[in-house]
Structure formats: structure tokens, C-alpha cells
Amino acid sequence: MKPSLPVAALALAILASACASASGQHPFNVEAVAKFDEPWAMSFLPDGRLLVTEKKGRLKLVDVANGSSRDVAGVPEVDYGGQGGFGDVVPHPGFAGNGLVYLSYAEAGDGDTRGAALARARLVTADDGTARLDGLEVIWRQVPKVDGRGHYGHRIAFDGEGKLWLSSSERQKFDPAQDMASNMGKILRLEDDGRPAAGNPFAGDGGVAAEIWSLGHRNVLGLAFDAGGQLWDVEMGPAGGDELNLVERGGNCGYPIVSNGDHYDGTPIPDHDTRPEFIAPAAHWTPVISPSSLVFYRGDVFPQWTGDAFIGGLSSQSLVRVEVDGRQAREAERFGMGHRIREVEQGPEGGLWLLEDGKGGRLLKLTPKPSPAG
């Protein structure tokens, strides 16, 4: 039986984070660079400019030197509402040569249905600073489209071999996470054109099963490789039990059969330790942090954090630092930011950048505080 989660305990945790932020005890300075309307994701381009998605369907090209931004034309039509809208944006590893960017978003279907979609297009910029997407093509879709507007996931990552990885959450429908006829509740490994990647564990089953690398996931909102090339995800648990997972080939993380949280109506879900055939998380959180994003730090601006994972926190309004040692992980530090943090990224200069959630969400640049003199 899991411990109960009093509302007061969660409120105290959030208050503690806010107080830490206000106290100025962070080892970094925070500079606001730009503002957006419900930003969801960001990715730096090789030349240092930044792409930012806004949930309602806008893609922004940002000059981080002065905070100015322009709308990028030619974006796909998104189904905005609830947790849905424009999602992730990531450049192709060969962007400098091919100009390709990858975009995920919520797409309307027949009737009152919708699902995540993944498209790619060439980003073209003109001398006057305008930008557009050329040759947009949808290369992947969630199967099937369902009703509701929650749990799309659709985080994008590329590995060192140029394979395309995508999180596809279970759309608050529970059972698809274990159904191999659906690609929901899964981590997918694809070729860069959207085809199932060669060597996937269920390739012999055909259909959407050939896309699947791992299953039994809930709502995966962070996807990142560590310095050793291991893939990790962060996903929201139900009432309790947010997870940091090491993603394993053919592995099953057990949702909704097991979880370290319970259903929102109080119905218990057996813990991971009751079913050892399922992969338990490397770290989990109760009360929840509401993870939004994940990055492994590899820069030299904060050398003390090299190799650590950073997680953006929504309800916790925090930036969470996690120390990772092989397959083990533990929360090492939590910085209260006073706002819901939608994404954390490492910049090309080696610093950390955050996106706040919601209307007026700011782009924040974190830089080390100077060492005290003397």
C-alpha cells in the first residue's frame, strides 16, 4: 500500500521551492531573454539561433543575442486544446547540410479524435530575416487516433548514429501502453524518414510493432541520451510516482499494470516491486515534480555538473538536478524557480537555458555566479 499524499504536504514542497528561489541561494544568475505565448519546446541551431514552438501553432526563430524573434511560415495546422498543440522541434544531426527540422504536434482526426504526428521540413531563411518551412511532410502518426486532449508525449531525440527516437504517450487511455497493435505508450526508434529502424526488437511482428523499442510508458515528456549513449526518459506518474527511466531494448516499464503512484480516483496500482518482470524506474518522486523535459549536461560553464541530468518541473516550479551513476540515479538538488518550467536545454555556449510555461513564459539563461572575492 502506498503512503497517502496529503495536499498539505504537496503545498509545503512547492512553497519550499518558491522560498528557495526567492532567497537567492542558487549558484547561478538568471537572465530573461525573451517572452512567448505558451512555449512548449526549444532547440538551438548550429549558428546559435533558437527555434521555439508555441502550443497554439506558431514556430519562432529567435536571436538569443538580443531576444528578437520572427514567426516561421509554413507550419502544420495543429489541434490546440488541453495538453495538445504544437510540440517538440529538433534539427536533423546533418542540419548544416540539409536544413531539415523535425516537428511534433497534435493532429485532428475523424470525428472528435486526434493524435500526435511527426513532420519534417526544410528551414529556409532569407536575407531579410524571414523564414519558412519548405516541403513539409508527415512521416509518422499515433495509431489509433482517440478522443481526449491529453498525454501526447511526442518528444524527439536523435542518437549518435542518426536514428530518430520519439516518445508516444498513452493518451490517458491506459491499456494502449501494453497493446502491441498501438504505438501509444511506447518509445519508438525510427529511421530519419519515419520508417521503423532496422534492428528494432519487435521488427518481426510487422505493423506499428516494428517501430517499438520499449513499452509500458505513461506520459513521456523528456527524452535524452547520456554521455555514454544510454537513452533515458522522464514521465509523469498518475497520483504520485513520477519516473526517471533508463530505456532498454524490448523493455516493459509496466504501466498501467504497475506504478509507484495510484489512479487519481484513489484506486491503487500495484508497486513495481510486486512485479519484478517489469522494469522499475531508476528514480521516482512522490510528491510529484511533474517532469516536463530532460537534458544531460555536458558543458564547461558549470563544470561541477558535467554528466548530471536536469529535469524541468511544472507543478514543482523547479529545476531538478539528478546525479547519474551507470544505471543508478538520485535527486541531488532542487532549485525553486517560482514558475512552471516547460523545458531545459544546454546552449551551444555550454550554459543552461529554461523555458517557462504558459502565457508570457520567459526564455531564461542561467550563468554561474562569480566566486566570492578574498
C-alpha positions in Angstrom: 0.0 0.0 0.0 1.4 3.4 -1.0 1.6 6.2 1.5 -1.1 8.8 1.2 -0.3 12.2 -0.4 -1.8 14.9 1.7 -2.5 18.1 -0.2 -0.7 20.0 2.6 2.5 18.0 2.0 2.5 18.9 -1.7 1.7 22.5 -0.9 4.6 22.6 1.5 7.0 21.2 -1.0 6.0 23.7 -3.6 6.2 26.5 -1.0 9.7 25.4 -0.1 10.8 25.5 -3.7 9.4 29.0 -4.1 11.1 30.2 -0.9 14.4 28.8 -2.1 14.0 30.7 -5.4 13.2 34.0 -3.5 16.2 33.6 -1.2 18.7 33.9 -4.0 20.6 30.8 -2.9 21.0 29.5 -6.4 24.6 29.0 -7.7 23.6 30.8 -10.9 22.2 34.1 -12.1 19.0 34.2 -14.2 18.7 36.4 -17.2 15.3 36.8 -19.0 16.0 36.9 -22.8 12.5 36.8 -24.4 8.8 36.1 -23.8 6.5 33.7 -25.6 2.8 32.7 -25.6 2.6 29.1 -24.2 6.0 27.9 -25.3 6.4 24.2 -25.4 9.8 23.3 -26.8 13.1 24.8 -28.0 16.2 23.7 -29.9 19.4 25.5 -30.8 20.6 25.6 -34.4 24.3 25.2 -35.2 24.6 29.0 -35.8 23.3 29.7 -32.2 19.8 30.8 -33.2 16.9 29.2 -31.4 13.7 27.6 -32.6 10.8 27.8 -30.1 7.3 26.2 -30.5 4.2 27.8 -29.1 1.3 25.4 -28.4 -1.3 27.4 -30.4 0.7 26.7 -33.6 3.5 29.1 -34.0 7.2 28.4 -34.6 9.6 31.2 -33.6 13.1 31.8 -34.8 15.0 33.6 -32.1 18.1 35.7 -32.0 19.3 35.0 -28.4 21.8 37.8 -28.6 19.0 40.4 -28.5 15.9 38.4 -27.8 14.2 39.3 -31.1 12.1 36.7 -32.8 10.3 36.1 -36.1 7.4 33.7 -37.0 8.4 30.9 -39.3 5.9 30.4 -42.1 4.6 27.1 -43.4 4.0 25.3 -40.1 1.4 22.5 -40.0 -2.1 23.0 -38.6 -2.3 21.9 -35.0 -5.2 20.7 -32.9 -4.9 23.1 -29.9 -6.5 22.3 -26.6 -5.8 20.7 -23.3 -2.3 19.3 -23.4 -2.3 19.3 -27.2 -1.0 21.7 -29.8 2.5 22.3 -31.2 5.0 20.1 -29.5 8.7 19.4 -30.0 11.2 20.8 -32.6 14.6 19.3 -33.2 17.1 19.9 -36.1 18.4 16.9 -38.0 22.0 16.0 -37.0 23.0 17.0 -40.5 21.1 20.3 -40.4 24.2 22.3 -41.5 24.0 20.5 -44.8 20.3 19.6 -45.3 18.4 22.2 -43.3 15.9 19.7 -42.0 13.9 20.2 -38.8 11.5 17.8 -37.2 8.2 18.9 -35.6 5.7 17.1 -33.5 2.2 18.3 -32.9 -1.4 17.2 -32.1 -3.3 16.5 -35.3 -7.1 16.3 -35.7 -8.7 13.1 -37.0 -12.2 12.0 -38.0 -14.9 12.9 -35.6 -13.8 14.0 -32.2 -10.4 12.3 -32.3 -6.8 13.4 -32.5 -3.3 12.1 -32.2 0.3 13.0 -32.2 2.0 13.5 -35.6 5.6 14.0 -36.6 6.6 16.0 -39.7 9.9 17.2 -41.2 10.6 20.1 -43.4 13.5 22.3 -44.7 14.0 25.5 -42.8 14.8 28.3 -45.3 15.8 31.8 -44.3 16.1 34.9 -46.5 18.5 37.8 -46.4 15.7 40.0 -44.8 15.5 37.6 -41.9 12.2 36.0 -42.8 12.0 32.2 -42.5 9.7 29.4 -43.8 9.3 25.7 -43.8 9.6 24.1 -47.3 8.4 20.6 -48.3 6.7 19.8 -45.1 5.8 16.0 -44.9 4.2 14.0 -42.2 6.4 10.9 -41.6 4.7 9.3 -38.5 1.4 9.3 -36.7 0.0 7.8 -33.5 -2.2 4.8 -34.1 -5.1 4.9 -33.5 -6.4 8.5 -33.1 -8.6 8.7 -30.0 -10.8 11.2 -28.2 -9.5 13.5 -25.4 -6.6 16.0 -25.4 -4.1 14.6 -23.0 -0.8 12.7 -23.0 0.6 13.1 -26.5 4.2 12.9 -25.4 5.9 13.4 -28.8 9.4 14.3 -27.6 12.1 13.9 -30.3 15.7 12.9 -30.0 18.5 11.8 -32.3 21.2 9.3 -31.4 24.9 9.3 -32.5 24.0 7.0 -35.4 21.3 9.4 -36.8 18.4 7.3 -35.7 15.3 9.2 -34.7 13.7 8.5 -31.3 10.2 9.5 -30.4 8.1 9.3 -27.2 4.4 8.4 -27.9 2.3 8.6 -24.7 -0.8 6.6 -23.9 -3.3 9.4 -24.4 -4.8 8.8 -20.9 -6.3 5.5 -22.2 -4.1 3.2 -20.0 -4.3 -0.1 -22.0 -2.6 1.0 -25.2 0.7 1.1 -23.3 0.6 -2.7 -23.3 -1.0 -3.2 -26.7 1.4 -4.0 -29.5 -1.2 -3.1 -32.1 -0.9 0.5 -31.0 2.2 2.7 -30.9 0.9 4.7 -27.9 2.6 4.3 -24.5 5.8 3.4 -26.3 9.3 4.7 -27.0 9.9 4.4 -30.8 13.1 4.1 -32.8 12.8 5.2 -36.4 14.9 6.0 -39.4 15.2 9.7 -40.2 12.4 9.4 -42.8 10.0 7.9 -40.3 10.3 4.2 -41.2 10.9 1.7 -38.4 14.6 1.5 -37.8 16.4 -1.7 -38.7 17.2 -3.9 -35.7 14.2 -3.0 -33.6 13.2 -5.7 -31.1 9.7 -6.4 -32.5 10.5 -5.9 -36.2 9.4 -9.4 -36.9 5.8 -8.6 -35.7 5.3 -6.1 -38.5 2.9 -3.2 -38.4 3.4 -0.5 -35.8 5.1 -3.0 -33.5 8.1 -2.8 -35.8 8.6 0.9 -34.6 8.6 0.0 -30.9 11.8 -0.1 -28.8 10.2 -0.2 -25.3 6.6 -0.2 -23.9 4.6 0.3 -20.7 5.1 4.0 -20.6 2.6 6.6 -19.4 3.3 10.3 -20.4 6.9 10.7 -21.5 7.8 14.4 -21.7 11.6 14.1 -21.6 13.9 12.1 -23.8 17.7 12.4 -23.7 21.0 10.5 -24.1 23.7 10.5 -21.5 27.4 10.8 -22.3 27.7 7.0 -22.7 24.9 6.9 -25.3 22.2 5.4 -23.0 18.7 6.7 -23.5 16.7 8.0 -20.6 13.2 9.3 -20.2 11.1 11.2 -17.7 7.5 10.6 -17.4 4.6 11.8 -15.4 3.1 9.3 -13.0 -0.6 9.3 -12.0 -1.2 10.5 -8.4 2.4 10.1 -7.3 5.2 8.1 -8.9 6.8 10.4 -11.5 9.7 8.4 -13.1 13.2 8.7 -14.5 13.8 5.6 -16.6 16.7 4.0 -18.3 15.1 2.9 -21.6 16.0 -0.7 -22.5 15.7 -2.6 -25.8 12.5 -4.5 -25.7 11.9 -3.5 -22.1 8.5 -3.1 -20.5 8.1 -0.4 -17.8 4.8 -1.9 -16.7 2.2 0.9 -16.9 -0.7 0.6 -16.2 -0.2 -2.8 -14.6 2.3 -1.3 -12.1 3.3 2.2 -11.0 4.7 3.8 -7.9 1.6 6.1 -8.0 -2.1 5.4 -7.8 -5.1 6.4 -10.0 -6.4 9.9 -9.5 -9.7 8.5 -8.0 -7.6 6.7 -5.3 -7.8 3.2 -6.9 -4.5 1.5 -6.0 -2.0 0.4 -8.6 0.5 -2.3 -7.5 4.0 -1.0 -7.0 6.9 -2.0 -9.3 8.4 -4.3 -6.6 5.3 -6.5 -6.8 6.0 -7.4 -10.4 9.8 -7.8 -10.9 9.4 -8.8 -14.6 8.7 -5.1 -15.3 11.5 -2.5 -15.3 11.4 -0.3 -12.3 12.4 3.4 -12.6 15.9 4.5 -11.7 14.3 7.3 -9.6 10.8 8.2 -8.8 9.0 11.1 -7.0 6.1 11.2 -4.5 5.0 14.0 -4.1 5.4 14.6 -7.8 7.7 17.1 -9.6 5.6 17.0 -12.8 8.6 16.5 -15.2 8.4 18.4 -18.5 11.8 17.8 -20.1 15.2 16.3 -19.7 18.8 17.1 -20.6 22.2 15.6 -19.7 24.7 18.4 -19.1 28.0 18.2 -21.0 29.2 21.8 -20.9 32.0 23.5 -19.1 30.1 26.6 -17.9 29.0 24.6 -14.9 31.9 22.0 -14.7 30.6 20.7 -11.3 27.5 19.4 -13.0 29.1 17.6 -16.0 27.3 14.3 -16.6 24.3 15.3 -14.4 20.7 15.2 -15.6 18.4 18.2 -15.4 14.7 17.9 -15.3 12.2 20.8 -15.7 9.4 20.7 -13.1 5.9 22.0 -13.8 3.8 21.8 -10.6 7.0 21.8 -8.6 8.1 25.0 -10.3 11.6 23.8 -10.2 14.8 22.7 -12.0 15.8 19.3 -10.6 19.4 18.1 -10.7 19.9 14.4 -10.8 23.2 12.6 -10.3 23.5 9.5 -12.5 26.0 6.7 -12.0 25.6 3.9 -14.6 22.1 2.6 -14.2 21.6 4.4 -10.8 20.1 7.8 -10.3 19.2 10.1 -7.4 17.9 13.6 -7.0 20.9 15.7 -5.8 19.5 19.2 -5.7 16.3 21.1 -6.5 16.2 24.8 -7.5 12.9 26.6 -7.0 12.3 28.8 -10.0 9.0 30.4 -9.0 7.4 29.4 -12.3 6.4 26.2 -14.1 9.4 25.1 -16.1 8.4 23.7 -19.5 11.8 22.9 -20.9 15.5 22.8 -20.1 18.3 22.7 -22.7 22.0 23.2 -22.9 23.0 26.1 -25.1 25.9 26.0 -27.7 28.0 28.1 -25.4 27.7 25.4 -22.7 25.2 27.2 -20.4 21.7 26.1 -19.3 18.5 27.6 -20.8 15.0 27.3 -19.5 11.5 27.9 -20.9 8.8 28.9 -18.5 5.3 27.5 -19.2 2.2 29.5 -20.1 1.3 32.9 -21.5 4.2 35.2 -21.2 6.6 32.3 -20.5 10.1 33.6 -20.5 13.3 32.2 -22.0 15.8 32.2 -19.2 19.6 32.0 -19.5 21.5 30.6 -16.4 25.1 31.7 -15.8 27.3 30.9 -12.8 27.5 33.4 -10.0 31.0 34.9 -9.6 33.1 33.3 -6.9 33.3 35.5 -3.7 36.4 37.6 -3.6 39.0 37.1 -0.9 
